[in-house]
């Protein structure tokens, strides 16, 4: 029992040492990951009863500068479909930085891309992708990959409202792509 100004309050968990959590770990907090690994109820399942993680589809999103559209698409996949897609993004003529309105519009949706940066399409030629989503408005090819063209307007230099409209369109296209991959359509 813990005394609190004359009234008695019983701590949850039976003792005061562990606080109200009774000494249990706090999301890999004070007791650390080593405690989680030794706890049978918190270990990753293994053996015949464990379900294998499905193979992730490698998808490359390409736009012109890798500053707006392809960054948005990659971010939406990471937020909603990372269980089925391993996304990357690039630009055929990469910008020097991600457009601030791209970051702002995604931040409004609780998606942080502050560590992202524009990448060149040429640098992805050495990687294997199963699917390329082309938002350049031109022709694009990558050996061994199926190319799907998305007609998404480039918001660069436009007002904030245009970025939001483009983000809405890309989000719906990404959700459709995720659903198509999950159901085996693609």
Beta strands, then each sheet from edge to edge (+ up, - down):
strand 1: 2-4
strand 2: 7-9
strand 3: 57-63
strand 4: 85-91
strand 5: 131-134
strand 6: 146-149
sheet 1: 1+ 2-
sheet 2: 4+ 3+ 5+ 6+
end
